[in-house]
Amino acid sequence: MIEQGKIAYRGKGNIYLNITNRCSCGCAFCLRAFTDDVYGASLRLAAEPEAEDVTRAIDLEFLDGPAGEVVFCGFGEPTMRLDVVLAVTEWLTLRRIRTRLDTNGHARLLNPGVDVVSVLAEAGLDAATVSLNAADPEHYDLICRPTFSKAHRAVIRFAEECVCHGIETTLTAVDYPGTDLAGCAAIAAKLGAAFRARPLVPPPDAPGDETHGRVIAASRPAGDPNGAP
């Protein structure tokens, strides 16, 4: 049975946090177009949880055993709720639990006037996985359909700032038709970040075989083995 509206859920040895279903992208390959289910949990939230709800859910998940890291991910863009991300990150840091942010890189656009990467670093964030998905702005706008203009440039800048603040940074791209994975890997290498290609997950009724991600070498091996929903 799928549990509805999960805040914290397990996958690949980690605990993932689902704090919002809102997003500033409408990616052509997004799982939300055809499923609510990730790792056996429905991520459709009836209401957005507060920081206390999230930490309570984390405590309950840890009753089932340890986890490699706690990841802000879910069905939306976590930095749309930056206050919750910061509060929960600080809570986890005090408990010496590794934290990672899976993000579309729009944090500065979503939180104007805030030095987002600085406050994330101050809260103790260990790692960031940033969805680049395209080597050029035109292709990015075509497949990610951001609500902001010049979003591709903002994603690269966000990743660059993460690297500069000592946050372990990985750029990713979905192996979507027409995507220049080698070009995305080159951008990651220039920034000093890792790169990982993610497999395209097609709808259940899509024709043909599933497309498999092609791993492209970057300046250093990807340190994050986990795919983001």
QUIGI-V675576 format. One record per pair of residues at least 24 apart in sequence whose C-alpha atoms are under 6 Angstrom apart, sorted by sequence separation. I is the first residue (numbers start at 0). J is the second residue. If there is no record, write none. Layout:
i:I j:J
i:I j:J
//
This chain:
i:168 j:192
i:169 j:193
i:170 j:194
i:171 j:195
i:172 j:196
i:173 j:197
i:174 j:198
i:104 j:129
i:169 j:194
i:171 j:196
i:172 j:197
i:173 j:198
i:174 j:199
i:98 j:124
i:99 j:125
i:101 j:127
i:103 j:129
i:173 j:199
i:193 j:219
i:98 j:125
i:99 j:126
i:100 j:127
i:101 j:128
i:102 j:129
i:103 j:130
i:194 j:221
i:19 j:47
i:70 j:98
i:78 j:106
i:99 j:127
i:193 j:221
i:18 j:47
i:68 j:97
i:69 j:98
i:70 j:99
i:71 j:100
i:72 j:101
i:188 j:217
i:68 j:98
i:70 j:100
i:71 j:101
i:188 j:218
i:92 j:123
i:159 j:190
i:50 j:83
i:89 j:122
i:184 j:217
i:88 j:122
i:4 j:41
i:5 j:42
i:1 j:39
i:2 j:40
i:3 j:41
i:4 j:42
i:174 j:212
i:1 j:40
i:2 j:41
i:4 j:43
i:131 j:170
i:4 j:44
i:126 j:166
i:128 j:168
i:130 j:170
i:131 j:171
i:132 j:172
i:125 j:166
i:126 j:167
i:127 j:168
i:128 j:169
i:129 j:170
i:130 j:171
i:131 j:172
i:132 j:173
i:126 j:168
i:128 j:170
i:134 j:182
i:7 j:56
i:134 j:183
i:104 j:154
i:13 j:66
i:22 j:75
i:104 j:157
i:12 j:66
i:13 j:67
i:15 j:69
i:16 j:70
i:20 j:74
i:21 j:75
i:22 j:76
i:12 j:67
i:13 j:68
i:14 j:69
i:15 j:70
i:16 j:71
i:17 j:72
i:20 j:75
i:13 j:69
i:15 j:71
i:16 j:72
i:17 j:73
i:19 j:75
i:16 j:73
i:27 j:142
i:26 j:142
i:26 j:143
i:25 j:143
i:26 j:144
i:24 j:143
i:25 j:144
i:24 j:144
i:24 j:145
i:23 j:145
i:23 j:146
//
